[in-house]
């Protein structure tokens, strides 16, 4: 006998993992992903990163 499937609403929150989108951390100048969140400056080229 298999256990009944749980809907997404029944799954516990806060299980960790990566965010769904990291686009706010991508440098528009060179394309590098910033190391910090929220990003302020690109660690590679030094360009200012805008907060979304």
C-alpha positions as CSV (number, residue, x, y, z in Angstrom):
1,X,0.0,0.0,0.0
2,X,1.4,3.4,-0.9
3,X,1.1,6.5,1.2
4,X,-1.2,9.2,-0.1
5,X,0.4,12.1,-1.9
6,X,0.5,15.4,-0.1
7,X,-0.5,18.6,-1.9
8,X,2.0,21.5,-2.0
9,X,-0.1,23.3,0.6
10,X,0.5,20.5,3.0
11,X,4.3,20.5,2.6
12,X,6.3,22.3,5.4
13,X,7.8,25.7,4.6
14,X,11.4,26.6,5.1
15,X,13.1,23.5,3.8
16,X,15.9,25.7,2.4
17,X,17.3,25.5,-1.0
18,X,18.2,28.1,-3.6
19,X,15.9,31.0,-4.5
20,X,13.8,30.6,-7.6
21,X,15.5,33.5,-9.4
22,X,18.9,35.0,-9.1
23,X,18.5,37.6,-11.9
24,X,18.8,40.4,-9.3
25,X,22.3,39.2,-8.6
26,X,23.6,39.2,-12.2
27,X,25.8,42.1,-13.2
28,X,24.4,43.9,-16.2
29,X,28.0,44.9,-17.2
30,X,29.9,41.7,-17.2
31,X,27.3,39.0,-16.4
32,X,28.9,37.7,-13.2
33,X,26.7,36.5,-10.3
34,X,27.2,38.7,-7.2
35,X,28.4,36.9,-4.0
36,X,26.1,38.8,-1.6
37,X,22.4,39.2,-1.3
38,X,21.2,41.9,-1.7
39,X,24.0,42.8,-4.1
40,X,25.5,46.3,-4.1
41,X,28.6,46.1,-6.3
42,X,29.8,43.4,-8.8
43,X,32.9,41.7,-7.3
44,X,34.4,41.3,-10.7
45,X,34.0,44.7,-12.5
46,X,32.9,46.9,-9.6
47,X,29.6,48.1,-11.4
48,X,26.8,49.2,-9.0
49,X,24.0,46.7,-8.9
50,X,20.5,48.0,-8.7
51,X,18.1,46.6,-6.0
52,X,14.9,45.2,-7.5
